[in-house]
Amino acid sequence: MPDASPPSRSAFSRIPVALGAVAVGAIVGLTGLYGIGGLKRNALAQAPCASAVELSKKIAPLAKGEVAALTMATKPLQMPDLAFMDGDGQPKKLSDWKGRTVLLNLWATWCVPCRKEMPALDSLQGKLGGEKFAVVAVNIDTRDSEKPKAFLKDGNLTRLGYYSDSKAKVFQDLKSIGRALGMPTSVLIDAQGCEIGTIAGPAEWDSEDAIKLITAATAGS
C-alpha cells in the first residue's frame, strides 16, 4: 500500500524558506528596476547640461587672447534661477532669458575693474545682442541705487539693460556653487541655463577673440 504518513516536519519548515527566497528575489528585482529608472531620470535631468559640457569642449580652443582666462565647464552645471530687478523695479529671473545664450556679469561701481569692463560689455551687446544672445549685467551696489544708473548714463552705455540686486544675493548664490570668487564675475550660459564657462576678473568682451568665442557658443546652443 502507498505510504499515507503525513509529510515530515522538515518538509513544512522548508516552505517558509522557499517563500522567503521568492519574496527577497522580488524585492531585489523591483529595487533593480526602480534603481535603473532613477538612473535614467538622473541622466535625463543632466542631459541639457551634458550638452553644454560638450559645447564647452568644442569651443575651448577659442578661449584665448583677450578671453584666455575663461575657465571652460568640465562637469554639467545647471545655473540657479537668479533673481534681481530691472530698471523699472520689476522682478526678473535668469530663466527669463531661456532660449538665448547669456553672458551674465556681476558688477559694482566700487569695483574698478568692473567700471573699466562695462564699455566692452556694452559694445558686445550692441554687436551680438538679439534673439539668440544677450549680455545680462547685474549691478550689486548695496547703498546708492542711483549711482550705478548715473555711471551708465555718464558713460553713454545705453545698449546694456539695467539690472540690479541691492542685497547682492546673486553674488552669494553664485559663490555657493563656486562661481563667484571676486568682482567682476562673468558666466557664459547656454540656452538651457547651463554653464559653458566662467571668468573671474575683467575681459575685453568686444575683442575679436571674444566675438569669435561667443558666436561659436551661440551657434552651438
C-alpha positions as CSV (number, residue, x, y, z in Angstrom):
1,M,0.0,0.0,0.0
2,P,1.2,3.5,-0.6
3,D,2.7,5.4,2.3
4,A,-0.1,7.6,3.8
5,S,2.0,9.1,6.5
6,P,1.9,12.9,6.8
7,P,4.8,15.0,5.4
8,S,7.6,15.3,7.8
9,R,8.1,18.5,9.9
10,S,11.3,19.3,7.9
11,A,9.2,19.4,4.7
12,F,7.0,22.0,6.2
13,S,9.9,24.0,7.5
14,R,11.3,24.4,4.0
15,I,8.1,26.1,2.7
16,P,8.6,29.5,4.5
17,V,12.3,29.5,3.5
18,A,11.3,29.0,-0.2
19,L,8.6,31.7,0.0
20,G,11.1,34.0,1.7
21,A,13.6,33.4,-1.1
22,V,10.9,34.3,-3.7
23,A,9.9,37.5,-1.7
24,V,13.6,38.6,-1.5
25,G,14.1,37.9,-5.1
26,A,11.0,40.0,-6.0
27,I,12.2,42.9,-3.8
28,V,15.7,42.8,-5.3
29,G,14.1,42.7,-8.8
30,L,11.9,45.8,-8.0
31,T,14.8,47.6,-6.4
32,G,16.9,47.0,-9.5
33,L,14.0,48.1,-11.7
34,Y,13.5,51.4,-9.8
35,G,17.2,51.9,-9.5
36,I,17.6,51.8,-13.2
37,G,14.6,54.1,-13.5
38,G,16.3,56.5,-11.1
39,L,19.5,56.4,-13.1
40,K,17.5,57.1,-16.3
41,R,15.8,60.1,-14.6
42,N,19.1,61.5,-13.4
43,A,20.6,61.1,-16.9
44,L,17.6,62.9,-18.4
45,A,17.9,65.7,-15.8
46,Q,21.6,66.2,-16.7
47,A,21.1,65.8,-20.4
48,P,20.8,69.5,-21.3
49,C,23.8,70.4,-19.2
50,A,25.8,67.5,-20.6
51,S,25.4,69.1,-24.0
52,A,26.7,72.3,-22.6
53,V,29.9,70.5,-21.5
54,E,30.3,69.1,-25.0
55,L,29.9,72.6,-26.4
56,S,32.4,73.8,-23.9
57,K,35.0,71.2,-25.1
58,K,34.3,72.1,-28.7
59,I,34.9,75.8,-28.3
60,A,37.7,75.6,-25.7
61,P,40.4,76.3,-28.4
62,L,38.7,79.7,-28.9
63,A,39.3,80.7,-25.2
64,K,42.5,82.5,-26.0
65,G,43.9,86.0,-26.2
66,E,41.6,88.5,-24.6
67,V,39.4,85.7,-23.2
68,A,42.1,83.2,-22.3
69,A,41.1,83.5,-18.6
70,L,37.7,81.8,-19.3
71,T,37.5,78.5,-17.4
72,M,35.5,76.1,-19.5
73,A,32.9,73.8,-17.9
74,T,34.1,70.2,-17.4
75,K,31.0,69.0,-15.5
76,P,27.3,69.6,-16.1
77,L,26.1,72.6,-14.0
78,Q,22.5,74.0,-14.1
79,M,22.7,77.6,-13.1
80,P,20.5,78.7,-10.2
81,D,17.5,80.8,-11.3
82,L,19.0,84.0,-10.1
83,A,16.5,86.8,-9.1
84,F,17.1,90.5,-9.5
85,M,15.2,93.7,-10.6
86,D,15.1,95.6,-13.9
87,G,15.4,99.3,-14.4
88,D,11.7,99.8,-13.6
89,G,11.9,97.9,-10.4
90,Q,10.2,94.8,-11.8
91,P,11.4,91.4,-10.8
92,K,13.4,89.4,-13.3
93,K,14.9,85.9,-13.2
94,L,17.7,84.3,-15.2
95,S,15.2,81.9,-16.7
96,D,13.5,84.9,-18.4
97,W,16.4,84.5,-21.0
98,K,15.9,80.8,-21.5
99,G,16.4,80.1,-25.2
100,R,19.2,82.6,-25.6
101,T,22.9,82.3,-24.8
102,V,23.6,84.7,-22.0
103,L,26.8,86.4,-20.7
104,L,25.9,87.0,-17.1
105,N,28.0,89.7,-15.5
106,L,28.1,90.9,-11.9
107,W,29.4,94.4,-11.4
108,A,29.5,97.3,-8.9
109,T,30.6,101.0,-9.1
110,W,33.1,100.4,-6.2
111,C,34.8,97.8,-8.3
112,V,37.5,99.5,-10.5
113,P,37.9,96.5,-12.9
114,C,34.1,96.4,-13.3
115,R,33.9,100.0,-14.3
116,K,36.7,99.5,-16.9
117,E,35.0,96.4,-18.3
118,M,31.5,98.0,-18.8
119,P,32.2,99.8,-22.1
120,A,33.3,96.4,-23.7
121,L,30.2,94.7,-22.4
122,D,28.0,97.5,-23.8
123,S,29.8,97.2,-27.1
124,L,29.3,93.4,-27.1
125,Q,25.6,93.8,-26.5
126,G,25.5,96.2,-29.4
127,K,27.3,93.8,-31.7
128,L,25.7,90.4,-30.8
129,G,22.7,91.2,-28.7
130,G,19.4,89.9,-30.1
131,E,17.1,86.9,-30.1
132,K,19.9,84.4,-29.7
133,F,22.3,86.2,-27.3
134,A,22.2,88.8,-24.5
135,V,24.5,90.4,-22.0
136,V,22.8,90.5,-18.6
137,A,24.9,92.8,-16.4
138,V,23.6,92.8,-12.8
139,N,24.7,95.6,-10.5
140,I,25.2,94.7,-6.9
141,D,25.7,98.2,-5.3
142,T,24.0,97.9,-1.9
143,R,23.8,101.6,-0.9
144,D,23.1,104.3,-3.5
145,S,20.8,102.9,-6.2
146,E,21.2,106.0,-8.4
147,K,25.0,105.8,-8.5
148,P,25.2,102.9,-11.0
149,K,22.4,104.4,-13.2
150,A,24.4,107.6,-13.3
151,F,27.6,105.7,-14.2
152,L,25.9,104.1,-17.2
153,K,24.4,107.3,-18.3
154,D,27.6,109.3,-18.0
155,G,29.5,106.7,-19.9
156,N,26.8,106.6,-22.6
157,L,26.4,102.9,-22.0
158,T,22.9,102.7,-23.5
159,R,22.8,99.2,-25.0
160,L,23.0,97.4,-21.8
161,G,19.8,96.9,-19.9
162,Y,19.9,98.0,-16.3
163,Y,19.5,95.1,-13.8
164,S,20.3,95.3,-10.1
165,D,20.3,93.4,-6.8
166,S,20.7,95.7,-3.9
167,K,21.1,92.8,-1.5
168,A,23.8,91.2,-3.6
169,K,22.1,87.8,-3.2
170,V,23.0,86.9,-6.8
171,F,26.7,87.1,-5.8
172,Q,26.1,84.8,-2.8
173,D,24.1,82.4,-4.9
174,L,26.9,82.1,-7.4
175,K,29.5,81.9,-4.6
176,S,27.6,79.0,-3.1
177,I,28.3,77.0,-6.3
178,G,31.9,78.1,-6.6
179,R,31.2,80.6,-9.5
180,A,31.8,83.9,-7.7
181,L,35.2,84.4,-6.1
182,G,35.6,88.2,-6.6
183,M,34.5,91.0,-8.8
184,P,33.8,91.2,-11.6
185,T,32.4,87.7,-12.3
186,S,31.1,86.6,-15.7
187,V,29.4,83.3,-16.6
188,L,28.7,82.2,-20.2
189,I,25.4,80.3,-20.1
190,D,23.8,78.2,-22.8
191,A,20.1,78.5,-24.0
192,Q,19.1,75.8,-21.4
193,G,20.6,77.7,-18.5
194,C,23.7,75.6,-18.2
195,E,27.3,76.8,-17.6
196,I,29.6,76.9,-20.6
197,G,32.4,78.8,-18.9
198,T,33.2,81.2,-16.1
199,I,35.7,84.0,-15.7
200,A,36.8,85.7,-12.5
201,G,38.0,89.2,-13.4
202,P,37.6,91.5,-16.4
203,A,37.9,90.7,-20.1
204,E,37.8,92.6,-23.4
205,W,34.4,91.4,-24.3
206,D,34.2,93.3,-27.6
207,S,37.5,92.0,-28.8
208,E,37.8,89.7,-31.9
209,D,38.7,86.8,-29.6
210,A,35.5,87.3,-27.5
211,I,33.3,87.8,-30.5
212,K,34.5,84.5,-32.1
213,L,34.1,82.5,-28.9
214,I,30.6,83.9,-28.1
215,T,29.4,83.5,-31.7
216,A,30.5,79.8,-31.6
217,A,28.8,79.3,-28.3
218,T,25.6,80.9,-29.6
219,A,25.6,78.7,-32.7
220,G,26.1,75.6,-30.7
221,S,23.4,76.2,-28.1
